[in-house]
């Protein structure tokens, strides 16, 4: 009979930082939370994420008895500054498409369980962080993220992976609570530039920079463009300022060579002008929430970031992007970016050279001409 101790030993040998166990009982409070806040989370169901279904582990494994939670620390090595500045760290070594790292270790763990007669599933829509807290592996922050009790100096740079199994193991003691230090003056809430964090561990996903960067519909609202700052895809603002993360951030970490090698592919200019082949071979395998049909959002985000730098070196790139794209969302953001860097002459030239602009682009052009730097 396979023991918990043997499971923990195997998981650690595969590189997981912590292991916990909880029951496969439904997450009733999680389901109620989602049902009550459909105005904020209904988009997830429309996107096919099936979060409501994932509240019951038996929906993916009818004989489910236990959830084994593996804790992966995704910030073990230092990332190039050019990558951290524009992309959330959790995406910089994401192998859910390439399957050349974490996926292999999860597969090896499941193979170990299978060799001992245990069937398992790793559902994407199970509440993984809540599973970890229910297993007693950590607590939550006011930023809604999960903080480990043991790994990475008790920081939030982790990814809980819930493995549902058809074997019963004794569960850990739940630690389902927010456990920020009393002396913290809501650093994460104050630092959130789009006011997505509401306090009491609540978030409005529709205002979250991460959500907006890969699920936002239409051109980014004017009032959010400057606050979204330098992020093209994802965001780490609330984690970077969190007192609970400072001990890990203070560590001297070795350079992540794999990410360093691909950093050049994520150059802002290259992203703004990328074609389908470039996107599907160099970008999508690593950051896959947007398919090629949503490449407009990638380019719109890059144009916004260029505008927020205020650096005139990007003016030629932006002009070229305006001329080579027909999507109004890209062209509109390009005009806003040019206005942010004081490119009034360039904007006037565009106005004189383009007499048949769409209503949306014409509106953006007029707004850009009015921007005062």
C-alpha positions as CSV (number, residue, x, y, z in Angstrom):
1,X,0.0,0.0,0.0
2,X,1.4,3.4,-1.1
3,X,1.9,5.7,1.9
4,X,1.7,9.5,2.1
5,X,5.4,9.5,3.1
6,X,6.3,7.7,-0.1
7,X,4.2,10.1,-2.2
8,X,5.8,13.1,-0.6
9,X,9.3,11.6,-1.1
10,X,8.6,11.0,-4.8
11,X,7.2,14.5,-5.3
12,X,10.2,16.2,-3.7
13,X,12.5,14.0,-5.8
14,X,10.8,15.4,-8.9
15,X,11.5,19.0,-7.8
16,X,8.2,20.0,-6.1
17,X,8.8,22.3,-3.1
18,X,5.9,21.1,-0.9
19,X,3.1,18.5,-0.9
20,X,-0.3,18.5,0.8
21,X,-3.4,16.4,1.0
22,X,-7.1,17.3,1.3
23,X,-10.4,15.6,0.7
24,X,-12.2,15.5,-2.6
25,X,-15.3,17.1,-1.1
26,X,-17.0,19.7,-3.3
27,X,-15.8,23.3,-2.9
28,X,-19.3,24.5,-2.0
29,X,-18.3,28.0,-0.8
30,X,-16.3,28.5,-3.9
31,X,-19.3,27.6,-6.1
32,X,-21.5,29.9,-4.1
33,X,-19.0,32.7,-4.5
34,X,-18.9,32.3,-8.3
35,X,-22.6,32.1,-8.5
36,X,-23.1,35.3,-6.5
37,X,-20.6,37.2,-8.5
38,X,-21.4,36.3,-12.1
39,X,-21.2,40.0,-13.0
40,X,-17.5,39.7,-12.4
41,X,-16.7,36.1,-13.2
42,X,-19.3,35.2,-15.8
43,X,-16.7,35.9,-18.5
44,X,-14.8,32.7,-17.3
45,X,-17.8,30.5,-18.2
46,X,-18.3,32.3,-21.5
47,X,-14.6,31.7,-22.2
48,X,-15.1,27.9,-21.6
49,X,-13.1,27.8,-18.3
50,X,-15.9,25.9,-16.5
51,X,-15.0,27.2,-13.1
52,X,-18.4,26.2,-11.7
53,X,-18.0,22.6,-12.8
54,X,-14.5,22.5,-11.3
55,X,-15.9,23.2,-7.9
56,X,-16.7,19.5,-7.6
57,X,-13.7,17.2,-8.0
58,X,-16.0,14.3,-8.9
59,X,-16.9,16.1,-12.1
60,X,-13.5,15.1,-13.5
61,X,-13.0,11.9,-11.6
62,X,-16.2,10.2,-10.3
63,X,-14.3,8.0,-7.8
64,X,-12.3,10.9,-6.4
65,X,-11.4,10.6,-2.7
66,X,-8.4,12.8,-2.2
67,X,-6.7,15.8,-3.7
68,X,-2.9,15.8,-3.6
69,X,-1.5,19.3,-4.0
70,X,2.0,19.7,-5.5
71,X,3.6,23.1,-5.0
72,X,5.8,24.5,-7.8
73,X,7.9,27.6,-7.2
74,X,8.1,29.4,-10.6
75,X,10.5,32.1,-9.5
76,X,13.6,30.0,-8.6
77,X,15.9,31.8,-11.0
78,X,16.3,35.5,-11.9
79,X,14.7,36.6,-15.2
80,X,16.1,39.2,-17.5
81,X,14.9,42.7,-16.6
82,X,13.6,43.2,-20.1
83,X,11.2,40.3,-19.5
84,X,10.2,41.1,-15.9
85,X,9.4,44.7,-17.0
86,X,6.7,43.7,-19.5
87,X,5.5,40.2,-18.6
88,X,4.2,38.5,-15.4
89,X,6.9,36.1,-14.0
90,X,4.6,33.1,-13.9
91,X,4.4,33.1,-17.7
92,X,8.1,33.4,-18.4
93,X,8.8,29.6,-18.1
94,X,5.3,28.3,-18.8
95,X,5.5,24.9,-20.5
96,X,1.8,24.0,-20.9
97,X,2.3,24.1,-24.6
98,X,5.9,23.1,-25.0
99,X,5.7,20.4,-22.3
100,X,9.4,20.4,-21.7
101,X,9.6,21.1,-18.0
102,X,6.9,21.1,-15.4
103,X,4.5,19.1,-17.6
104,X,7.1,16.3,-17.7
105,X,7.4,16.2,-13.9
106,X,3.6,16.2,-13.4
107,X,3.4,13.3,-15.9
108,X,6.2,11.4,-14.0
109,X,4.3,11.9,-10.7
110,X,1.1,10.6,-12.2
111,X,3.0,7.7,-13.7
112,X,4.3,6.9,-10.2
113,X,0.7,6.9,-8.9
114,X,-0.5,4.7,-11.7
115,X,2.2,2.2,-11.1
116,X,0.8,1.8,-7.6
117,X,-2.8,1.3,-8.8
118,X,-4.0,4.9,-8.3
119,X,-5.9,6.7,-11.0
120,X,-5.5,10.5,-11.2
121,X,-6.6,13.6,-13.0
122,X,-5.1,17.2,-13.1
123,X,-8.1,19.4,-13.9
124,X,-7.4,22.9,-15.0
125,X,-10.6,24.3,-13.6
126,X,-10.3,23.0,-10.0
127,X,-9.7,25.8,-7.5
128,X,-6.0,25.0,-7.1
129,X,-5.1,27.7,-4.5
130,X,-8.1,26.8,-2.4
131,X,-7.1,23.2,-2.6
132,X,-3.7,24.1,-1.2
133,X,-5.1,26.1,1.6
134,X,-7.6,23.4,2.4
135,X,-4.6,21.0,2.6
136,X,-3.0,23.4,5.1
137,X,-0.1,24.4,2.9
138,X,-0.5,28.1,3.2
139,X,-2.8,31.1,3.4
140,X,-4.1,33.9,1.3
141,X,-3.0,37.6,0.9
142,X,-5.2,40.6,0.5
143,X,-4.2,40.4,-3.2
144,X,-6.0,37.1,-3.4
145,X,-2.8,35.2,-4.1
146,X,-1.7,32.0,-2.2
147,X,1.3,32.3,0.2
148,X,3.2,29.1,1.1
149,X,3.8,28.1,4.7
150,X,7.2,26.6,3.8
151,X,8.4,27.2,0.3
152,X,10.3,30.1,-1.2
153,X,10.5,31.9,2.1
154,X,6.8,31.8,2.5
155,X,6.2,33.9,-0.6
156,X,3.5,33.9,-3.3
157,X,5.8,33.0,-6.2
158,X,4.2,29.6,-6.4
159,X,1.8,27.5,-8.4
160,X,-0.3,24.9,-6.6
161,X,-1.2,21.9,-8.8
162,X,-4.2,19.9,-7.7
163,X,-4.0,16.2,-8.5
164,X,-7.3,14.4,-7.9
165,X,-6.9,10.7,-7.0
166,X,-9.2,7.7,-6.4
167,X,-7.4,6.7,-3.1
168,X,-8.1,8.0,0.3
169,X,-5.4,9.6,2.3
170,X,-5.7,11.5,5.6
171,X,-6.1,15.3,4.9
172,X,-4.1,18.2,6.3
173,X,-5.6,20.8,8.6
174,X,-7.1,23.6,6.5
175,X,-5.6,27.1,6.6
176,X,-8.3,28.9,4.7
177,X,-7.6,32.4,5.9
178,X,-6.0,35.7,5.0
179,X,-2.8,36.1,7.0
180,X,-1.2,39.4,6.1
181,X,0.8,41.1,8.8
182,X,-1.1,43.6,10.9
183,X,1.5,46.3,10.3
184,X,1.1,46.1,6.5
185,X,-0.8,49.2,5.3
186,X,-2.5,47.5,2.4
187,X,0.6,47.8,0.2
188,X,-0.9,45.7,-2.6
189,X,-4.2,47.5,-2.6
190,X,-2.5,50.9,-2.7
191,X,-0.1,49.7,-5.5
192,X,-2.8,48.4,-7.8
193,X,-2.9,51.2,-10.4
194,X,-6.3,50.2,-11.9
195,X,-7.9,49.7,-8.5
196,X,-8.7,46.1,-9.2
197,X,-8.0,45.1,-5.6
198,X,-11.0,45.9,-3.3
199,X,-9.7,44.8,0.1
200,X,-10.8,41.8,2.2
201,X,-9.1,39.5,-0.4
202,X,-11.5,40.6,-3.1
203,X,-10.7,41.6,-6.7
204,X,-12.6,42.9,-9.7
205,X,-11.0,40.8,-12.5
206,X,-12.4,43.2,-15.1
207,X,-10.0,45.9,-13.9
208,X,-7.0,43.6,-13.3
209,X,-4.0,44.3,-15.6
210,X,-3.5,40.6,-16.2
211,X,-7.1,40.1,-17.2
212,X,-7.1,43.2,-19.4
213,X,-3.9,42.3,-21.1
214,X,-5.1,39.0,-22.5
215,X,-8.9,38.9,-22.1
216,X,-9.9,42.6,-22.4
217,X,-12.5,43.3,-25.1
218,X,-12.0,46.1,-27.6
219,X,-9.5,48.9,-27.3
220,X,-8.4,49.5,-23.7
221,X,-10.5,52.2,-22.0
222,X,-8.7,55.5,-22.0
223,X,-8.7,55.8,-18.2
224,X,-6.8,52.5,-17.9
225,X,-4.1,52.9,-20.5
226,X,-1.6,54.9,-18.4
227,X,-2.2,53.0,-15.2
228,X,-1.5,49.7,-17.0
229,X,2.0,51.0,-17.4
230,X,4.7,48.7,-18.8
231,X,2.9,45.4,-18.8
232,X,2.2,43.7,-22.1
233,X,1.0,40.4,-20.7
234,X,0.3,39.7,-17.1
235,X,1.3,41.8,-14.0
236,X,3.3,41.4,-10.8
237,X,2.6,44.8,-9.2
238,X,0.8,43.5,-6.1
239,X,3.4,40.8,-5.6
240,X,6.4,43.1,-6.0
241,X,5.3,45.4,-3.2
242,X,4.0,42.8,-0.8
243,X,6.0,42.6,2.5
244,X,5.5,38.9,2.6
245,X,7.5,38.6,-0.7
246,X,10.4,40.8,0.3
247,X,12.5,38.0,1.8
248,X,12.4,36.0,-1.4
249,X,13.0,39.1,-3.6
250,X,16.1,39.9,-1.5
251,X,17.7,36.6,-2.5
252,X,20.5,36.4,-5.0
253,X,19.1,34.0,-7.6
254,X,21.0,32.4,-10.5
255,X,20.1,33.6,-14.0
256,X,17.3,31.7,-15.8
257,X,19.3,30.7,-18.9
258,X,16.3,29.3,-20.8
259,X,14.3,32.6,-20.5
260,X,17.4,34.6,-21.2
261,X,17.9,32.9,-24.5
262,X,14.4,33.8,-25.7
263,X,14.3,37.3,-24.3
264,X,15.3,38.8,-27.7
265,X,12.2,37.3,-29.3
266,X,10.1,39.4,-27.0
267,X,11.6,42.7,-28.0
268,X,8.8,45.4,-28.2
269,X,9.5,46.3,-31.8
270,X,9.5,42.7,-32.9
271,X,6.2,42.1,-31.1
272,X,4.6,45.2,-32.7
273,X,5.4,44.0,-36.2
274,X,5.2,40.2,-35.8
275,X,3.5,38.1,-38.5
276,X,1.7,34.8,-38.0
277,X,4.8,32.6,-38.4
278,X,6.7,34.7,-35.8
279,X,3.8,34.7,-33.4
280,X,3.1,31.0,-33.6
281,X,6.7,29.8,-33.4
282,X,8.3,32.2,-30.9
283,X,5.5,33.8,-28.8
284,X,2.4,31.6,-28.6
285,X,4.1,28.5,-27.3
286,X,5.1,30.4,-24.2
287,X,2.2,32.8,-23.7
288,X,-0.8,31.1,-25.1
289,X,-3.9,32.7,-23.7
290,X,-4.3,34.6,-27.0
291,X,-4.4,32.8,-30.3
292,X,-3.4,34.4,-33.6
293,X,-6.9,35.7,-34.1
294,X,-6.2,37.9,-31.1
295,X,-2.9,39.1,-32.2
296,X,-4.5,42.6,-32.4
297,X,-4.5,42.6,-28.6
298,X,-0.8,41.8,-28.4
299,X,0.0,44.7,-30.8
300,X,-2.4,47.0,-29.0
301,X,-0.8,46.2,-25.7
302,X,2.7,46.8,-27.1
303,X,1.7,50.2,-28.6
304,X,0.3,51.2,-25.2
305,X,3.5,50.2,-23.5
306,X,5.6,52.2,-26.0
307,X,3.4,55.2,-25.4
308,X,3.9,54.9,-21.6
309,X,7.7,54.9,-22.0
310,X,7.4,58.4,-23.5
311,X,10.5,57.4,-25.5
312,X,10.6,59.0,-29.0
313,X,12.8,56.2,-30.3
314,X,9.5,54.2,-30.8
315,X,7.9,56.8,-33.1
316,X,9.1,55.1,-36.4
317,X,7.8,51.8,-35.1
318,X,4.4,53.3,-34.2
319,X,4.1,55.1,-37.6
320,X,4.9,51.9,-39.4
321,X,2.4,49.9,-37.3
322,X,-0.3,52.4,-38.1
323,X,0.4,52.0,-41.8
324,X,0.7,48.2,-41.8
325,X,-2.4,47.4,-39.7
326,X,-6.0,47.8,-40.6
327,X,-7.4,46.9,-37.2
328,X,-8.9,50.0,-35.6
329,X,-7.9,48.8,-32.1
330,X,-4.2,48.7,-33.0
331,X,-4.4,51.9,-35.0
332,X,-6.3,53.8,-32.3
333,X,-3.7,52.8,-29.6
334,X,-0.8,53.7,-31.9
335,X,-2.3,57.2,-32.1
336,X,-2.7,57.4,-28.4
337,X,0.9,56.3,-27.9
338,X,2.2,58.9,-30.4
339,X,0.2,61.6,-28.5
340,X,1.8,60.4,-25.2
341,X,5.2,61.1,-26.6
342,X,4.4,64.5,-28.0
343,X,4.3,63.4,-31.6
344,X,2.0,66.2,-32.7
345,X,3.7,66.7,-36.0
346,X,3.5,63.0,-36.8
347,X,-0.2,63.0,-35.8
348,X,-0.9,65.9,-38.1
349,X,0.9,64.2,-41.0
350,X,-1.2,61.1,-40.4
351,X,-4.4,63.2,-40.4
352,X,-3.4,64.9,-43.6
353,X,-2.4,61.6,-45.3
354,X,-5.5,59.7,-44.2
355,X,-8.8,61.3,-45.2
356,X,-11.0,58.3,-44.7
357,X,-10.3,57.2,-41.2
358,X,-13.0,55.1,-39.4
359,X,-15.0,56.9,-36.7
360,X,-13.2,55.1,-33.9
361,X,-9.7,55.9,-35.3
362,X,-10.7,59.5,-36.0
363,X,-11.9,59.9,-32.4
364,X,-8.6,58.5,-31.2
365,X,-6.7,60.9,-33.4
366,X,-8.5,63.9,-32.0
367,X,-7.9,62.7,-28.5
368,X,-4.2,62.1,-29.2
369,X,-3.9,65.6,-30.6
370,X,-5.3,67.0,-27.3
371,X,-2.9,65.1,-25.0
372,X,-0.8,67.4,-22.9
373,X,2.6,66.1,-21.9
